[in-house]
Amino acid sequence: MATRLLVIGADALDKDLVLRWADEGVLPGFRRLLETSAWGVTEAPPGLFVGAVWPSFWTATSPARHARYCFEQLKPGTYERVRIHPTDTQAPAFWQALSSAGKRVAILDVPKTYVESGLNGLQVVDWGTHDPDFEGPLTWPEPFANDVLSRYGRDEVGNCNAHGRAGEYGKLRDQLVARTRARGRMITDVIGQEDWDAVIAVFSESHCVGHQCWHLHDPSHPRHDAAVARDVGSPMRDVYRAIDAEIGRILDAVGPSTDVIVFGSHGMRSHFDATFLLDEMLRRIERPGAASPGPKRRRPLAKRIWGRIPAPVRRVLAPLKEPAKARLGIEGPAARRCFAVPNNDAYGAVRVNLVGREPSGRVRTEDLDAFCRDLERDLKGFVNLDTGEPLVRGVMRASDFYRGPNMEHLPDLIIEWNRDTPVSRVHSEKTGEIVGTYTKCRTGDHSPFGVFFARGARVKPGPVRRSFSVMDYGPTIADRLGVPLADVDGRSFAGLFDGSALEPLASA
């Protein structure tokens, strides 16, 4: 059996850890890739890279085209925040074009996607992904799900946040390592089934362990517990070693004649940010002198009542929750000039209450630029009181980075935090002190850069001069298989495989 092109992704596999541990011999598979491949940096969508990474990969388009950047987003034309699912993606997967061109493809657990009925090949969705969207596995053909479960079992990890909240770091590590090995068997078994034009598979275990166990990896983290670290060891290193071993086995299975791309989608670092304080910062900018939500502030009555409602009833009422919140009281978005919108946590996001776009707009279009400049100045006026350092490194306009028919789905401003240290007390001359506590279990969060390796008979090994966007992989895969990929934002780097373009540097 032969595979023309093998693409292996690793979700949130940290570039710096891979390069360091490969150099130290901890990851011999990646060390071999460094010696035999062209390699370099993968870039995720600026400011929206947490939720937009995988939709941008598998559509080869930007968030302004595919309209997804977070698990929850503002519904255009309303103040409602709605859950976003893979089927809400407003651009097709690039493997549709491959399938339509008669190419035989296997798509194995690419995150944040959905099953393509009629695909010329195999697909597995949410067998073992981080934050799955479906009760997996879903497959094409549908009966293949039974084979997946009988051969590789059902995912035991589930929601990794449950492990983090319970402090079950050793259990999480063991389950992730076991899932990594089962995934490796799945990929090698599929490769051995028949001749494939492309096999595209993703390891998600690096994502889960990075979120929950970063503090055990990093002794400088304020939640680092030396006793737990001695007892458990290094779950991150253990999971990375398991992924490294499986990738090595998979590469041995396909042999030297197969073109190979291995990549980490984006990175991981300490979970330090002020996104949990952003909406209060915006309120206080708009209404200087308002009370700060100090650490002992009692939960609002509405939240206390909501918390007492039985969970089954809450699920029924959930669709009505955000519309009601948006329209009640002076604190609601309709009464404000701007408000925070979801963007996971690494970067903050702000929506301007724009006349003609929002139902009760407060900022006129002709005043938008001046309003954004003033807001940027006010946000940059905040300092982290525990360090004296500026809290905000930059305020970006989404329109400076993105163009497309679905800009209305995106935030207007994206806030880049100073993420070097924890945040709990912030201050500006305009707002005074604002206090809050990050209470979630995740100790690791994302950085925007990943790593890639490209190996083939004519590839020149060594570090590559330029970085590649996650949107570039689809066009590269299609180009390498001779399939035109129209109407996408990514650009092919298939020249690497011809040895005719993108000369490597002498050193990284």
N, C-alpha and C positions, 0 to 999 in steps of 0.2 A: 504494500500500500504506500502511496506517495501523497504528500501534502505540498502544494506549491508555495503557500504563504502561511506562516504561523504567527499569530499576534497574541501575546500574553500580556495582560495588564495586571497591575497590583494596585488596588484602591488605597490611596493615601499612603503609599510606600515612601517614606521620607528619603529624599535624595542624599542628604548629608550623612545619614546613618548608613545607607547602602554603600556609599563611597568609602566611609571610614572603616566599616566592618569588612568590606571587601579587601581593603588595603591591609587590615590586621589579620586576614585569613579566616575570620569568623564566617564569611559568606564565600566559599570557594566557587560556587556557581557564578555569582556576579563578578568575582575576580577573573574568571575565565572569559566572561563577556567583555570585560574591560580590555582584555588582551586581544580579543578576536573581532571586536565590533567597532563600528563608528558609534560614538555615544555623546550625549549632551543633555540639554535641559528641556523639559516640557513645561510650557506655560499654560496656566488655567485662565479662564475669563476674568479680567481685572475687576476686583471689588465684589464680584458675584460668584467667586470661584468655588464656594462650598457646594451650593445646590445646582449650579449650572454646569459643573464639570462634565458629568456623564451625558446629559442631553446634548451638550455641545460636541462631545466625542461622537456619539452615534448618529447625530444628524449632520455633522460637519458644518453647522451654522451657529451664529451667535445667539445669546439670549434675546436680542431684539428681533430675531426671526422665530426661534422656537418657543419663546414666551415662558420659559421656566428658569427660575433661579433659587427657589426655596420650597420647602415642603408646604408652606402656607403663604399665600400672596393676597394682595388687595385685588378685589374684583373690579375691573375698570368700570367707571361710571357709578360706583357706590363707595361706601366706607366699610364694606364688609370684607373680612379676611376669610378666605376659603381654602380648604385643603386642596393641594395640587397633586394630581396623579400622573403616572406616565402617559396615560391615554389623553391627557390634556396637551401634550406636546404638539405644537403646530408646525411641524416639519417631519418628513419621513426619515426612517433609518436608512443609512447609505447602503446597507446590505439588501434593501429592496431592489436597488438598481443592479446589484450583482446577481441576485436571484432571477430577475427579469431577463438578464443577458445570458441565462443558462448556466451560470457558475454554481457549482456545488459548494455550499457553505455550512459550517457548524458554528452557532453562536451560543456560547456557554456561559450563562450567568453574568452577562454584562449588566451592571447596576442601572436601576431607574429606567428600564425599558419594559416592553410588553411583547406578548407573543404575536408573531407575524403569521397568520393563517396562510397556508399555501406556499410557505417558504421552500425553496429548492434545497432542502437539506434538513438540518436539525436545529432546534433552539430550546434552551432551558432558561427559564426566568425564575428568579427568587428561590432557587434551591437553598442557597446559603449566602445571602448578601447582607450588607450592613443596612439597617433600617429598611427591611423589605416592605414593598407596597402591596404584595399579594400573599395569600396563603399558599405558598409554593409547595412543591415545584409546579409551575405551569410549563407545558412543553408543546412543541410542534415536531412531529405529529403528536396528538394528544395521548395516545397509548404509551408513548415514550416515558411519561411520568412514572408509570408503574415500574419500568425497567430501572429508572433512576433510583427510586426508593428501595427496590429489592437489592440492587447492587451496592449502593453507596449510603443507604440509610436516610433518615430524616434529620434535618438540622436540629441539633440540641442547643445551640447557642441562643436562638431567639433574639430578644431585645437585649443587647449588651448592657444597656443602662441598668437593667435589673441586677446584673452581676456587680456593677460599679457601686450601686446604692447599698448592696449587701456586703461589699468588701470581699467578694468571692474571686479574688484575682488569680489564685492558683487554679480554681475550677474553670474560670474563663480561659486561661492559658491552655489548659489541657484540652478543652473542647475545641478551641481554635486550631490547635496543632492537629487534632484528630480530623477536623473538617478539612484542613489544608491537605492532609495526606489522601483523604477520600476524593477531594477535588482533583488532585494530581492523577489518581487512578482513572477518574472519569475522563479527563482530557486525553490521557494516553490510550484508553480504551477506544474513545471516539476516533482518534487518529488512526488506530489500527483497523477500524471497521471497513474503510473503503478509501478510494482516492478522493481527495478534497482539493478544491481550488483555494479555499481559505478556511482556517480554523481560528476563531477569535474567542478567547476565554479570559476570565478575570478572577484573580484571587482577591477576596474582600477581607480576609482575616487581619491584614495589616491596619485596616481602618478601625476595626473594633478595638484591637489591643492598644492602638495609639490614643484613642479617646480615654480609655478607662485606666491605663497603666502608665501613662507618661510620668506621673509623679514617682513611681518606683524606679523608672529609668534615670530620672534626673535628680541627683542628690540635693541640688539647690532649690528644688521646688518646695514651697512652704508646706505642702501636704506630704512631703516625703517622710516615710516612716522607716527608719533604718532597721528596726526589728522585723517589720513585715517584709522588707526587702531581703533581709537575711533568710527569712523563712521561705519566701516564695521564689527568690532569685530574680531574674530579669525576664518577665513575660514577653516584653517586646523583642528582646534578642532571641528568645526561644521561638517565637512565631516567625520572625524574619528568617531564622535558620531553617525552619520547616519549609517556608516558601522557597528559599534558595535551593534546598535539596530537591523539591518537586520540580522546579523549573529546570534544574540540571538533568533530571531523569527524562523530562519531556523533550528537551533538546537532543538527548541521546536517542530518543525514540524516532525522531524525524530525520536525523542524519544531516550531513553537510550539504546536501543538494537543495534543502528547503530554505527559502528566504525567511528570516526571522526578525520580528520586532518585539522587544520586551520593554515595557514602560511602566513607570509609576505615575499616576495621574496628577497628584499634588502631594504636598508634604504635611508634616505634623510638627507641633511645637507646644510650649506651655499655653494653657487656656487662660490668658490674661487679656482682658478687654473691658470696655465700659458699655457694651451694648445694653446690658440690663439697667443702666442708668439713663440711657439716651432720651427716652420719652420725657422723663422728669426734667432733664436738662433743657429740652425744647420748651416745656411748659414754663419753666422759670425764666427762660430768655424772653418769652412772650409776656409773662406776667411777673416781673421782678418783685421779690418780696414774698412770694407764695411760700408756704411751709414746706420744708424738706421732708422727704419720707425717711426719717431716721430709722435706725435698726429696730427700735421698739414700737414703731408705728403699728397700730392695730389694723388688721385687714379690713377693707371696706365692707359695709353690711351686705352689699350685693354678693361679694365673693364668699362671705361666710354662709349666706343662704344657699348659694350655688353648691358649696362644698358639702352641705348636709343633704342635698337631693340624692337619692339612690342612683348608683352608676347607670343602670339600665334606662332610667328616666332621663338622666343627663344626656345620654347618647341620642335619645329621641329629640330632645330640646336643643341640642348643640347647633343645628343650622340656624336657629333663631337668636342665638346668643350674641354674635357679633353685630348683626343689624340693630338689635336693641341697644347694645352698648354705644354704638356709633351715634345714636340719635338722642341719648339721654344726657342732660346736664351740660354744664360749661366745660367739663373735662372731655367731652366727646370730640372726635376729630372734626365733625361738622362745624364746631364753634371755634376752631383754631386755624391759624395760618399755615401751620405745618405740623406733622406728627411722625413718629417713628413707625416704620413698617417692618415686617419680618425679613431677615436676611441671614438666618442662622445666627452666629455670634461673632465670627472673626472680624467682620466689618459691620459698622452700623449703617442703617439706610433710612432715608427721610423722604417723605412725600409732601410736596407743597400742595396746599388746598387751593387749586387753581380755578379761577373763574372760567366757565365754559367747559371744563373737564370734570371737575367734581360737582356733585349735586348742589352743594352750598359753598361754592368757591369764595375765598376771602382775598386772594392775591390776583390782581389783574395780569394778563399776559405781558402787557407793556412794562409792568413793574417787576417781572420775574427775575431778570438779571440783577437788578439792584437788591432785591430781597435776598437772593442767594449769596451775593457778595457780603451783605450785612450778616447773614447767618454764618457764613464761613468765618468772618472776623470774630463773632461771638463764640463760636465753638472753639476756635483756636485760642481763645482767652482762658480756657480751662487748664488747670494744673492738677496733677496728682499730689494731694497734700502729703502723702507719705514719702514722696521722693523729691517734691519741688520741681519735677520735670513737666514739660507740656504734656497734656493728655492726648491731644489730637495731632497726628503727624501731617494729615492732609485731608482736604474736603474735595471730592471729585464730582464733577457733573457727569451723570451717566451718558448724556449726549456727547461728551467729549470722547467716549470710547465706543459707543454703540450707535448704529444706524439700522433701521429696519421697520417693517410694518407693525411690529408689536411693541413699540417703545412705551405705549400706554400701560403695559404690564409691569414696567420696571420702575424702581424708585427714581426720584429726581437727583438726590444727592447720596453719595456713598462716603462714609466716614472711616478713615484709616486711623486706628488707634495706635498710641505708643504702647506696644505689647511687651515691653521688656520686664515689667514688674506687675504684681497684682494691683487691682484697683478696688478701693472701698470708700475713699473720701476724696471728692473733687471740689474745686472752688474756682469761681471767676468773680471779678469785681462786680459784674452785673447781677449775678444770681446768688452770691454767697455760697456757703458750703452745702453740698448735697452728699448724703451718706447712703450707702446701700451695701448689701452683701451678696456676692455670687453664691448661690446655694445648690447648684446642680452638681451631679456626680462626676462629670467629665473633667479630667485634669489636663488633657491634651486637646488642642484644636489645630486648625489647618493653617498651613502656609501655602503660597500660590505656586510654588515651583516643584516639579517632579523631575524624573530622570528617564532617558530612553537609551536603548541599544538597538542597533540595526546590524544584522549579520547576514552575509551572503557571499557567493563565490567571488564577486568583483568589488565587494565593499572594502574600502581602505580603512583599516582599524585606526582608532585614535579619537580624541575629542574634536567635536565639530564646532565651527566658528559661530553659528547662529543657533538660537533656540527654536523650538517648534511648538505651535499651539496644539491643544487637544483637538481643535477643529481640523488639523492637517492630516490626521491619521486616515480618515475616511477617503479623502482624495488620493492619498498615497497608496492605500490598499487597492482602490479601484484602478488607479493608473497602472499599478504593477500587474493587474489582471487584464489590462486592456479594455476596461469598461469606462466610457465617458460618464462623469459625474457632474451633472449640470446644476446650476442655481444653488451653489453652496458658498460659504465664506472661507472655508479652509483652502490651503494650497498644498499641492503634492510635493513631497521631498523624495520621490522615487529615484531622483538622480543619484542619491547615495548608493543605490544598488547597482548602478551602471559604472560607478567609479569615475563619473564624468563631471560631477558637480559637487559643490560644497566641500572644498579641500579641507581636510582636518588640520588642526593646529598642531604644533610640535608639543605643546603642553597645555593642560587645562587652565 
